[in-house]
Amino acid sequence: MNRSIGKIGEEYAKKCLLEKKYKFVKANYYSRFGEIDLIFLDNQELVFIEVKARKSNFFGSGEESLTLSKKRKIIKTLLYFLNSASKKQFRSWRIDLISVKLNYQNKLLKISHLKNI
């Protein structure tokens, strides 16, 4: 996927979550296991967000593109994040998927938020 499309999708996802009153924690968290696109707080629950941005469904929809391998990497990465000293107070967490559909001018056509995937 084109990096710029991914970044644009993450910005739309971030805006969507802020409108839902989620609290922003971090973007593009990296560990040796992988990356988490966005981390937010929904009340007292940490939410790890995978963002999939697409201009077409030629290679499948955003929802279809989240593989078991990618889910495993997300889980390893979020556990690494949670095990850092400052994050141990969080007991509740979930993984969400936000699928962003863009037109050819990178304008938002549709955004879907799937909770607790």
HUTAZI-V572738 format. One line per field, one symbol per residue. psi: psi as a letter, one per 20 degrees, with the letter a starting at -180 (. if undefined). burial: b if it has 9 or more other C-alpha atoms within 8 Angstrom, else e. Layout:
BEGIN
psi = ???
burial = ???
END
This chain:
BEGIN
psi = qpghggggghgggggghhhjkqppgqqlpqrihbqpgqprpodjpppopppopqhrkgjrrghhiorhggggggggghhgghiqhijiiohprrpqpppppqaijkqpgqppopql.
burial = eeeebbebbbebbbeebbeeebbbeeeebbeebbbbbbbbbbeebbbbbbbbbbbbeeebbbbeeeeeeebebbebbbebebeeeebbebeebbbbbbbbbbbeebebeebeeeeee
END
